[in-house]
Amino acid sequence: MDEVAKNDFNLNISRPISTAVGEAEISLEKTPADLVGMEERLEAATAKHQAFLQELDLAPRP
C-alpha cells in the first residue's frame, strides 16, 4: 500500500512498466552490401521491363 500511495494511488500499469517498442538495430557493416543488392535487383527488373516494352513495340522508359 505504501508503494501505491507513493504513486498517488495511480494503478496505471504503463507508469512502472514501459510499453514502448524499440527500433530494430541497423548494421552499418551490412548496409552497404544490402544497398548494392537492391541496386542489382532494380537494374535486373528495369532490364526485364524494357524487354517487355520492346516486345510490345512500345517506347522504352527512361
Contacts in CASP RR format, 6 or more apart in sequence:
PFRMAT RR
TARGET T0000
AUTHOR 0000-0000-0000
METHOD contacts of the structure
MODEL  1
MDEVAKNDFNLNISRPISTAVGEAEISLEKTPADLVGMEERLEAATAKHQ
AFLQELDLAPRP
4 11 0 8 1.000
7 15 0 8 1.000
7 16 0 8 1.000
49 61 0 8 1.000
50 60 0 8 1.000
50 61 0 8 1.000
53 59 0 8 1.000
53 60 0 8 1.000
53 61 0 8 1.000
54 60 0 8 1.000
END
